[in-house]
Amino acid sequence: MSTTTTSQTPESEGPGRPGRLIQNEATTEIPVHLLFRDDPDPVSVPLRPTVVGRRQGTGEQPRLRRPAQVEPRSVPQVDPELTERPARVLPGAAGVLAGACGVAGCVATSWWAGVLPPLVAAALRLPVFAGAGLGPAQWAAYAGAGALALFGFGGLARGRTGRAWVLGLFGRYRGTVRRTGLMWVNPLLLRRRVDVRLRHWRSEPMPAADGSGVALRVVVLVVWRVRDTARAVLGIEDHETYLRECVEAALARVAVETPGSRRGPAEAAGDALTRLTAADAAPVGLEVFSVQPVRVEYAPEVAAAMHRRRIAALDAQHRASVLTSVVDSVEDTVTRLTVRGLVDLDDYERKALVKDLTVAFCAGRGERMP
């Protein structure tokens, strides 16, 4: 009697399906291409030990998910050589002295030429002089004295606290004046006044969105100042417009909490807005201290729908609280009646009593509701 041994094929394998490599209770099979991989990874990216769920019964092995490579956000760049530096100015007394010398030179030239009015000569106690007339020498003296007077008095300037001047000559930056009081600045230099005080700006309603993508209108209060006058004036066309656009860009990236939300998330949104706006405005010489939402409201196109939704949510919450209170009252009443032995109820009578009490309490609460 001969015994023939036959290999049993698992039921999950068909006649044309290759045999499994590894088989146990937890793993049904491991494909060959996962056991032998000779090709190296083109980019060495660290793997997170998070497993993508596999489908049972298919032999699919757990796979490690590679983290997505996020491109770093580009930061605006300004000419690195364009930085604020102090300009060379003289005290105001130097300009006054130069202007006075120029005026005195013009008077002396007029007396020399004999064209000085007698009243002026008498007031200045000058001797009578016939004069040599207006010749080339006199005209040259007039030109020199007049130029000295113009440069002396024309360069006088008054510096104010919280204001600065950005000076330029033929398109080239020559420095910044932050001094106060009377001073003399070269009159050939182009002056641009800049406010360097701490300033605040309350914006108009700007478009934003909450965490669910609902359209909002947000009014923000920005506290800022000009830190580098050279970059703020020469590095960009209009630094105030640029700051406004930076705030709008930050609102597009930060989820603002809806009206009536808790204070904690609102402060977190303000901190995120401040951080993003300060990072974008720093390269152009602006220092941002705070960007805080002061008014948040729904956009006009969704305001009516969100108002109805909020009213419905409040109504449902109120109904749930009323129902909880009624159930507690009914339970307390039935328990007291039973414990004190005032009534002896079976299941049917208990259910009927609970029903009647619930209807009575709900009717009473409904009458007291506004």
ZIQUI-V916588 format. One record per residue. N is the residue number from 1. PSI is psi in whole degrees, -180 to 180 (NA if undefined). Layout:
n = (N/N)
psi = (PSI/PSI)
//
This chain:
n = (1/2/3/4/5/6/7/8/9/10/11/12/13/14/15/16/17/18/19/20/21/22/23/24/25/26/27/28/29/30/31/32/33/34/35/36/37/38/39/40/41/42/43/44/45/46/47/48/49/50/51/52/53/54/55/56/57/58/59/60/61/62/63/64/65/66/67/68/69/70/71/72/73/74/75/76/77/78/79/80/81/82/83/84/85/86/87/88/89/90/91/92/93/94/95/96/97/98/99/100/101/102/103/104/105/106/107/108/109/110/111/112/113/114/115/116/117/118/119/120/121/122/123/124/125/126/127/128/129/130/131/132/133/134/135/136/137/138/139/140/141/142/143/144/145/146/147/148/149/150/151/152/153/154/155/156/157/158/159/160/161/162/163/164/165/166/167/168/169/170/171/172/173/174/175/176/177/178/179/180/181/182/183/184/185/186/187/188/189/190/191/192/193/194/195/196/197/198/199/200/201/202/203/204/205/206/207/208/209/210/211/212/213/214/215/216/217/218/219/220/221/222/223/224/225/226/227/228/229/230/231/232/233/234/235/236/237/238/239/240/241/242/243/244/245/246/247/248/249/250/251/252/253/254/255/256/257/258/259/260/261/262/263/264/265/266/267/268/269/270/271/272/273/274/275/276/277/278/279/280/281/282/283/284/285/286/287/288/289/290/291/292/293/294/295/296/297/298/299/300/301/302/303/304/305/306/307/308/309/310/311/312/313/314/315/316/317/318/319/320/321/322/323/324/325/326/327/328/329/330/331/332/333/334/335/336/337/338/339/340/341/342/343/344/345/346/347/348/349/350/351/352/353/354/355/356/357/358/359/360/361/362/363/364/365/366/367/368/369/370)
psi = (115/140/127/125/124/140/127/132/135/150/-27/-12/137/178/-31/8/134/157/155/152/-48/137/126/-164/-33/-29/129/-41/156/119/156/-38/-15/-21/-36/101/110/-20/125/160/133/-33/125/100/129/141/141/140/49/132/131/129/134/160/128/139/4/-8/7/129/155/139/143/133/131/138/144/136/111/127/132/142/131/138/135/138/143/159/117/-24/-11/88/154/136/150/142/158/117/163/158/155/-26/-32/-41/-40/-42/-42/-42/-40/-39/-39/-43/-42/-36/-39/-41/-43/-38/-39/-41/-37/-39/-11/19/11/129/144/-38/-40/-42/-38/-38/-36/-2/47/142/156/132/129/-36/152/1/171/98/-173/-39/-41/-42/-37/-39/-41/-45/-45/-46/-39/-40/-40/-41/-42/-44/-36/-51/-30/-21/-1/136/156/117/138/152/132/2/151/159/132/119/141/150/114/43/4/137/128/-4/175/138/118/7/159/160/-171/132/169/125/141/120/-14/-15/143/127/134/118/137/136/116/13/165/125/156/148/123/118/167/166/125/149/140/-176/153/-171/-24/1/12/134/135/166/122/135/123/154/119/127/121/174/165/119/-43/105/-33/-46/-36/-33/-42/-23/-12/156/-49/109/-28/-42/-39/-41/-40/-41/-33/-39/-42/-40/-38/-38/-31/-19/-12/134/117/139/148/162/139/8/176/162/-32/-55/-33/-41/-37/-39/-39/-40/-41/-41/-41/-43/-45/-44/-41/-37/-36/-30/-17/-40/-19/19/16/137/117/124/-36/139/102/131/127/-18/125/126/159/151/152/-33/-18/2/-45/-44/-42/-31/-45/-38/-41/-40/-42/-40/-41/-39/-43/-38/-40/-42/-40/-40/-39/-43/-39/-42/-40/-44/-41/-40/-43/-42/-42/-39/-48/-39/-42/-42/-38/-43/-39/-6/21/-32/152/104/140/-174/-42/-45/-36/-44/-41/-41/-42/-41/-46/-42/-39/-44/-42/-45/-41/-39/-40/-41/-36/-34/-32/-15/139/NA)
//
